[in-house]
Amino acid sequence: MRMSVGAGLLALSTLGMWGLAPPAAAQSVRPQVVASGLQNPWAVAFLPEGRFLVTERAGRMRVLEADGRAGTPLAGLPAIAAGGQGGLLDVVADSAFATNRTLYFCFSEPGENGRGNSTALARATLAPDGTRLQDLRVIFSQKPKFASSAHFGCRIVERRVDGKPDGTLFLTLGDRYARMADAQTLDNHHGKVVRIGKDGSVPQDNPFVGRSGALPEIWSFGHRNGQGAALASDGRLWMHEHGPQGGDEINLPVAGRNYGWPVITYGENYGGGRIGEGLTKTAGLEQPLHYWVPSIAPSGMAFLTSERYGRAWQGNLFVGSLKFNRLHRIELAPDGKVARESHLLQDVGERIRDVRQGPDGLLYVLTDSPAGRLLRLQPGT
């Protein structure tokens, strides 16, 4: 694994390893390789002193130095059911990581005696020497376990209220593919967004707390397979989810609401044919903010809050496409609706798995392949 040190390398400033440079009037981006040789990387988080934390779906987590050098895989991970779409998936650093060194990560968790699997969320601390995880605790396990290698969802977002962390986490959960009807019932976690405390507790203001037959962790339901999620500047949760064949969606999950899958969808069965009654709308079910036909196979989602690419890009939403090997730049109208889209990184020719804004205000993407890369997107002209 190595770093490309070609033209445009970000200079260090007196602000430190994540030093800022003046805004550029970008019309495009120039991808700069930070690290390569990553095996199907799934998520990147940012650590102090310009370092990164990257998960590899096969079940490894690595610290990358600022120059792209990768350490050996961290010790102390739990058992992981790697296979198909499952494995070690999202990771985020706690907002107070500088003082508590706490991480949250989600993964496909094997059942006892190999019986099924499900998405789980764990917390741990990164040892001071950066070689292992300590104090590991699984704080949430999706119920029920089911034997499937598909639709784990698994994006984590730390919730903020009035700009401050409120001590809870959102987690997107897939419908497990063969159990898609479960997305419409509240006695399971399939096809849901859940909200839990950082200690695994259930927030008492969750919408289904105290409701008979409903799991109290559920925040919203009727989702298919959410692999991207982010908070907007106003604190609202945004997510996107894979449709079947067409019908990928952007949704804004509101507490207690039903987002329709599989009763309504703008997609169709693989190979053709309607899903259910073939409806796209019905009373009581939420419409997506935006949808794609044909599918782009979205993964990763980030709002750009910095001016590093010029003010025209500030506030834009960025979504990776696994299918078309590109990054979607989505401009939003004042009412929050999608105004227009443009495409970046087509020349890279790789599946985009994750996109994040770094502490330096630049965008970073992970490419999904057996020799995946972490790219820093420098402003272009």
N, C-alpha and C positions, 0 to 999 in steps of 0.2 A: 504494500500500500504506500503511495507516495503522493506528494503534492506537486502540481504544475506551478512553476514560478514564472510564467510568461508575462507578457506585457499586461499592465493594468492591475498588478498586485496591490492590494490595499495597503497603504503606508500606515505605520503605527504613529500615533500622535501622543501628545501629552495627556490625553484622556485615557490612555492605556490601550490594552490589546483590542478593545472594541471601540477605538476612537472613531469619531465622526468626521466626515469630510463635507464640504459645502454641497447643497443640493445640485443635482444635474438635471438638465432639461431632456430627459430620456424619451426616445421614441421606440427603443428596443433595449435588449439586454445582451451582455456578453458573458457567456458562462465560463467560469474559471474553476478548474478542478481543484478541490480541496483534498479529497482522498478518493482512491479507487480500490478495486479488489474486494469490495464488500459483498457478502453473499446474500442476495435478496434483502437489502436493507428496507426497513419498514417505517422507522420513525427517527427523528433527530431532535435532541434537546440541547440547550445551551448551558454550559457550565462557566464558572468564573475563569478569568485569565485567558479568554479566547478559546477554551477547549469545547469539545462537543461530546455528547453521548449518543451512540447510535445502536439501535436494535437490528439484529438480523433474524429473519423469520425462522431459520432453522433452530434457534434457541440460544443465541449468543448476544451479549451486550458488551460493547467496547467503548472505552474512552479514547477519543482522538485528540491529540495535541493540536495546538494552534497551527503547526506546520503540516498537519495531515497525518503524522505518524500515529499508527494505531497500536494500542497496548494489547496484551493477551486478553482473551475473553474473561469477563468478571466471574469470580467464583460466587457461590451463594444463591444462585437462581433456583426456583422450585422446579419440580418435574413439569415438563411441557409436552403437550401432544402435538408435535410438529408433523404436518402432512397436509397436502392440498392447500387450502387457504389458511390453515391454522398454524400456529407457532407463537413465537415471541413477537408482539405487535407494537402497540403504542407505548410511548414513555414521555412523561413530562417531569420537569423539576418543580418542586414546591416554590411558591412565590417567595418564601423565606429561606431558600436553599443556602444562601450565603452564611446563614447562622445555624440552620438545623440539618443541612445535607440530606434532606428527605427527597425521595423519588417516588413516583407512582407509575406503575406499568401494568398493562393488561396482556393476557396470553390465553391460549387454549389449554384448559386444565383437564387432565385425564381423570376419569372417574375411578372409583375403587375397583381393583381387579380388571382394569381395562374396559369397564362398562361405560361407554359413552364419553362425552367430553362437553365442555361448555366454556364460555368466556369467563375469566376471573380477573379481578383487580387486586393488585398487591401494593403495599407500601414497604419501603426499606430505606436505610441510610447508606450512603456511599462512604466506605471506609476512607480515612484521611489519606492513605497511600494510593487510593484510586484503583485498587486491584480486586475488590470484593464488595458484595452487599452484606450488610449487617442488619440485625433486628427485623428480619423479613416477616411480614404478616399478610396473609390473604384477608382482605377486608370485605370482599364481595365475590360471590359465585353465582353465576346465572343458573336459574332453575327452570325446568329439569335438565339433567344431563341427557344427551342424545347422541347417538353414533352418527356423526356427519363430519365431513372435512370441508364444509362450506358455510358461508354467511355467519362469521363471528362478529362482524361489526368492529368495535374496539377502538374508538377514539375517546380520549379523556380531555376534559376541559375543566379548569378550576373556575368556579363561579365567583363573580364579583358583583357587589351591590354598592351603588354610589361610588364606584371606582375602587372599592376595597374588597379583598378576599373575604368571603363570608364563612369559610371553614367547610365548604361542601364541594363535591365533585360531580360533574355530569359524565356519564359513560354511555356510548351508543352500543346497542346490542342487535345483532342480526337475527333473522327469523329461522335460521338453521336450514333453510332451503326446503326440505321436505315437510317442515312443520309451519308452512306459511300461514295457515289458518289461525295459528296461535297468536299472531300479531293482533287479532281482534278480541282476545279474551285477556282478562286481568289476573288470572290465576297462575301465570307463568311470566318469565322474563324474555320470551322470544319476540323479536320485532319491537323492542321498546327503547326508550331513553330512560335511564334511571338516574336518580340523584341520591347520593349518600354523603354522610359526614366523612371527614378525612380519617376518622377512627373506625369507620365502618358502621356507625350508628345511622338510624333513619331520622331525617329531619321531620319534626312534627308538623311542619307546614307543607309537606308533600301532599299532592291532591287526593290520594287514595288512602291516606292513613285513617284507620278506623272503619273502613268500608269492608263489609263482609265479602269474602271470596276474592279480594284484591290484594296483591302483594304491595306492601307499603313503600317499597323503593321506587315504584314506577312514577315517572314524571309525565311521559306522553307515550302514545301507542299507535299501532297501525303503520309501523315502519318496516322496511324490507332489509336493507343491509347498509347501514351508515358507516362509511369509511373516511369521512371528513367532518370536522366540527370546529367552530371557533366562536369567540365572543366578539360582538360588534362593540364599537366605542361606547354605545349606550348601555352595555351590559347584557343585551339580548343574546341568547344562544342561537346560532345558525348551524345547520348541518346539511349535508347532502347524502343521498342514498342511491345505490344502484337500482335501476329498474331491471325488468327481465330482458326483453328484447325491445329496446326503446323505453322511454319513460323514466330515465334518471331524474331525480328531483332535488331541488333546494327547498328546504323547509325551515321554518322558525318555530321550533317546538315550544308550545305554551303549556303550562301546567294543566294536566287533565284532558287535553284535547286528543282527538283521534285523526290521524293523518291518512287513513283510508286503505292501506294495503291489507289484503289483496282485493277488497271490495271494489275500489276504484284504482285505475292506473292508466297511464298513457302508453304503456307498453303492451306486448303480447307474448304469448308462449314462445319459447325457443322453437324455431322451425315454422312458426306461424300459428294462428288460432287465438281466439279471445281467451282471456282469463276471467273465470266466473261468468258474469253476465255481460262482460265487455263494457262496463260503465267507466266513464271518466269523471263523472260528478254525481253526487247524491246528497240529499239534505243531511246535515249533521256531521259531515266529514270534511276535513280541511283540504283546500286546494293548495298545491305547491306554489311557492313564490315564483318558481321557474322550473322548466323541465326541458330535457333534451330528447329529440327523436331525429336520427338514430342515437343510440346510447354512445356516450363518450367513455364510459367506465371510469367514473370520477374517484379520485383518491387524494387526500390531503386538501387542506383549506386554510387560507390565511387572509386576514385583512391587512392591508398595508397602511400603517399609521404615520410613517416617516415621510420626509420630503426628499429622500435620496435619489428618487427618479423624477423629481419635479412635482409640482403641485397638482398637475393633471392626473397623476397616478395615486395621489394620497386619498385614502378612503376606498380605493378599489379592492375588489375581492379577487383572490387568485385560487384557482382550482386545477389540480393535475388531472391529466387524462392518461389512463393506462392503455386504452384502445388506440388512440390516435397519436400517441407519443408526443404530447405537447402540453403546454401550460396555458390555461385560459385566463385572460385578464378580463374581468367583468366590471364594467362601469355601472354605477347605480344612480338612478334618478333621485331627486329630492324626496320623493315619496317612498323610497326604498325599493322600488321595482328595478328590474334589470333594464338598463337603457341600451347597452350594446356590449358585444364581446369581440375580442381580438385574440389571436393565437401567437404564442411565443415558443421558442425552443424547437421548432419543427426540424431544424437542421441537426439537432442533437441525435434524433432518431432512437430515443429510448423511452420506455415506459416511465411516467412520472408517478412515484408512489407517495411522496410527502412534499409539502411546501410550508415553510415557516419564515416569519420575519425574525432576524437575529437582533441581538442587542445593539449592533452597529447600524440598524435600520435597513440593512440589505436583505433581499430574499435569498433563501437557501432551498435547494430541492434535492431529493434523493431519487436516483433512478433504480428501477427494479429489474435486476438481472443477476445471474450467478457471479457477475463481476460488476456489481452496482457501484455508483459513484455519488459522492456528495459534491454538489456544485454551488458555488457562490455566484450570484447574478450581479455583475457589475453594470452600472448604467451605460447604455450605448447611445448612439446618435443616429 
